[in-house]
Amino acid sequence: MMRLPAFRYHAPTQLSEAAAILANEGPDAMLLAGGTDLLPNMKRGQQTPATLVALGKIESLRKSTNGTGLVLGAGLTLTELVGNPSLRKMYPGLWQAASVVATPLLRNTATIGGNICLDTRCTYYNQNEDWRKAINYCLKKDGETCWVATSSKTCRAVSSTDTAPALIALGARVRLVSASGERVVDMQDLYQDDGADYMQRRADEILAEVILDPMQDWRSTYWKLRRRGSIDFPILSVAAAARTDAGGTIRQARIVLGAVSSEPLLSAEASKFLHGKKLTDEVIEETGRILAKLAKPRGNTDLTPIWRKKMVPSFVSHALRELRGDDVSELRKRIAHQARN
């Protein structure tokens, strides 16, 4: 049985108090939200904080606010998001992403903030201590070699968050709070292409809110590829959002790939290509080719990189057909393992 190592524990009731503790404790402290990723990582020795700062008692992180758009407290559970009728109506892509994370039991605990900050994953990293020691560890933790790409100077662990691609496609922003102040960051700028240092959030910052602008005339969707219908992390995901005029011509579009890199990948080329076009079969097919060029999956997650790359045009097609208004309900149940859309 794997056990948690010893650590100090704080459970502040105010956001300012949590920020002050982080500032005082320094880089040896980590935030604890739902704990569905952090606590197993601690048991395996992948993350070894000396101090945990629990956020569950901070009421301000559990609120959502409707205005011209929607503001979501980072402490809201994924189950609470799925049960939010405003979210489902205005931002269906995010609702779909939240509803396919892990299992209902885990979604009852896991938070939107935790999923945004989800640790990157890799076959050579997500193992117990003895397994990792046998290969002399890896570049992400305690070692000097990225075993999935031995010549790489940076870690190639994979971004496996479901909600981040959906939020990037929706043009969301996040509010980061520290003892020295706060800042608002575009979701697409929150990540970087390094599996070990994958976020622009500083260690002393708390992700407090997710900010969504109003999305009139927009449609959004999220499609997830995984081996099983629940539990599994994505091995490919496609988040898409598009704003069209009355005639169906695209005025703005964003398509994001997840789980094929150390960061979610927003395709500027696809956005440019789709502008001013209607979603004909030919346009959808070409968009799939554009996204397939962008995807560079590696052999450190489930199933083969070649097959996952081949799936990119198909999943882009599913997403864009849904945005076009096609009935994809049966396809979603069969392919994405999701009964509702």
N, C-alpha and C positions, 0 to 999 in steps of 0.2 A: 504494500500500500504506500503510495506517495503521500507525504505529509507537507504541509506548509512550513517553511522556515520561520524562525522567530522574527518579529517586526514590532515596531511601535505603531500605535493606532490612535488616530484623532478622528472625531466625528463632529466637526463644527456645524453650527446652525445658521451661520451667515456666510455669504460669499466672500465678504471682506476678510472674515476670520480665516477662511480656508486659504485665501491668497497670502495672508500674512504667515501662516504656518509653512506654506511652500517656500516663501522667501527665506524664512529662518532656517529651515531644514536643508535647503540646497538640493543638489542633484541626486542625493540619495533618497529623496521622497518621491512617491508616485501617487496619482489620484486613483481612487477606487469608486467606480460608478456601480454598474451591475455586477462586475467582477467575473462575467462569464468567459472572458479571455484572459484577463490578468491572473486570476487565481490558479488556473491550470498551468499557466506559464511559470508561475512562482514554484509550483510543486515540481516542475521539471527542471528548475534551475535556469530557465531562459531569462527571466527577469528577477532581479534580486534587490528590491528596495528595502532600505532599513526602516522606512516609515511609510505608512499608508494614510492618506487623507481621504476619508470617506465623505461622499457628497450627498448621501441619501437623505440627510436631515435638513438640507437647504431647500426651503419651500420655493424660493424664487426660481430654482432650476426645474421645477415641476409644473410650470404654468405655460399656457399657450394664449396668445393674444390675437384676436381678429381685428384688423383695421383695413387699410387699403390692400394689404397683403396678409401674411401670417407670420407670427413670431413664435418659435417653438423653443421652450426651455430644454437645455441639453440633457436634463435629468428625466425627461419623459421616457417611459418605456416604449419599446416597439409595439407592444400590445395596445398601449394608449394611443399611439399614432394610428394604428390600424382601425381603432374604434372612433376616430375623429371624423365626423361627416364632412366638415369643411375641407380637411386635407384630401379626402377621397374625391370630392367634387372638383376642387380647384387644381390639385396637383396629383393626378392619378399615377404618374410615374413613380413618385416618391411613395405613395400608398402601396403600389405593387411591390416595390423594393423592400419596404419594411415588412410586408406580409409573407415574404419568402425567406427571411433570415432564419436559419436553424430550425427550431421546433417551437410549438406554442409555449411549452414550459420555459424555454430559454428566453423567448420574446417577452414573457411576463417579468423578467428581471433585467434583460439587456436594455440599454438606453440608446437614444439617438446619438448622444455625444460619444458614448463608448464605441458605437459602430463607425462613426466618422474617424475616430482615432485608432481603430483596430490595428493591432500589430501586423506587420507583413508576415507571410508564411512561406515555408520552404521545406522540402523533404529532408534536407540536411540539418535543419534548425529545429523543427517541431518533433523532437525526439527526447528521450530521457537522458539524464546526465551520463550514464555509462555508454550509451550509444554514441553520443556526441564526442565523448572523450576518446573513444576507440578510433575515430577518424581525425583526431587532433583538433577537434572543434571546427568552426567555420568563421568566415569573415564577419558575420553578423554578431557572433558572441564568442569571445575568448580565443579565436583563431586568426590565421593570417591568409587563408585561402577561401575563395568562393568556389565551392565544389561543383556548382552547376555551370560555372564559366570560369575556369581556373586562371585564365589570363586577365580577368576583369579586376580593375582596381577598386570597384565598388560592389557592394552586395546586390545580388539579383533576386532576393526574396520578393514575393508577389503580393501586391495589394489585393486584398480579398474582401474589402468592405462592399456591401450591397448598396447602402444608402448614398455613399459619396458620388458614384457616377450619376445617379438620379438627380442629386442636388446640383451637381455641376451643369447637367443638361438644363436644369431649371434656372440657372443663373443665380443660385443662392449665395448668401454671405454668412459668415459666422462672427460673433463677438467674442473676443478673447480678453480675459480680465486677469490682471496681476496686481501685486501690491504697489507697483509703480505707475499704474494707469490701465487703460484699455485701448483696444484697436479693433477695427472691423476689417476683415479680410475676405476677398472673393474666394469661394470654394475652389475654383480652378487654380488659385495661387497658393493653396494650403499645402500642396503635396510637391514632392520632388523625386527625381529618378534615382533613388538610392535606398535599397531595402533596409539598411541599418539606420539611416538618418532620413526617414521618409516624409517627415512633416516639417512645416515652417513654424509650427507652434513651439514656443520656448518651454523649457521644463518648468518655469515658474508661472506659466499661464494656464488659466482654466477656460475651457470652451464653455461659455455660458449660454449662448443663444444661437439658433439658426434663423436667419432672416430671409423670408421669401417675398419677393415683389408680387403685385397682382399680375395675373397671367390671362387677361382677356384675349380671346382669339388664338390662344395657344392650346395645343394638345400635347400630351406627354405619355410616355410608356416606358416600361422596363422589362427586359427579358433576361432570364438567367439559365445558364447551362450548368448542370451538375449530374453526377452519376445517379444519385438517389433523389426521391421526391421531397426529402426533408433532411435536416441535420447538416448536409454537406455544404461547404463553402463553394462559391462559384468557381468554375474553371474557365468561364467566359461569361461576360455580361454585356448587354447593350442597353444604354439609356438614350432615349431620343425625345426631343421636344421641338415643336415647330409652330410658328405663327403664320397663319394664312389669311388671305383676303377673302372676300365673299365668293370669288370665283375659284378658290382652291389653289391659287398661286402662292408659293412660299415666299414670305417676306423676311423671315429670320428662322434659322434652324441651328440646333446644336446636337451632335451625336457623340457619345462618350463610350469608350470601351473600358471594361473592367476586367481584372484578373489575367491580363496578358502582359503586364509590366509591373514595375515597382511602384507605379502611380497610375491613377485613372488617366486615360488618354482622350483628350478632346481633339477632334479632327477639325482643324481650321480649313483644310482643303475641302472636306465634305460640306461644311457650312457655306463656303464660297460657291461650290458647285450647285448646291440646292437653291440658292437665292434666285428668285424670279422664275422658278420652274414649277410645274405640277408633278405630282407623284405618279407618273406613268410607270408601267412595268419596266421600260427601258431606263428611266431615271433611277428607279430603285436598284436595278441590276448594276448600274455603273457606280452608284453610291456604295454598294457592297464591295465592289472591287477596290474602291478608294480606301475603305476601312480595312480590308484584308491586307493591304500594303503596310498599313500602320501597325498592325498587330504583330508582335514578336514574342509569342509564348515560348517558354523554356521548359525543360524536362524536370521541373522541381515541384509539380503538383500532379493531380490525378490525370490519367489518360495522356496520350502522346501529344507533343507540341504540333506536329504536322496535322493531326486530325482536328485539334482545337482551332488551328488557323483556318482550316477548310470550312469550319462551321461559322466563321465570321460573316461571310456574305448571306448565309441562310438566316442567321439571327438578325442581321440588319434588315433583311427583307421582311421578316416577321414584324419587326418594330415599325417600319415605314408603312407597311400595309395596314397595320392597326391605326396609325396616324391618318392614313387616307380614308379610313372609315370602313374598311373591310371587316367582315365578321370573322374574327380569329379565335372565338371562344373555345371551339373544340381543339384547335391547334394549341392554344395556351394550356388547356388541361393535359394534353398528351405530351407536349414538348417541355413546357415550363413547369409542369406539375402544379398548376394553380387553377382552382376551380372557379374563381371569380375574377372579373376584370373591371 
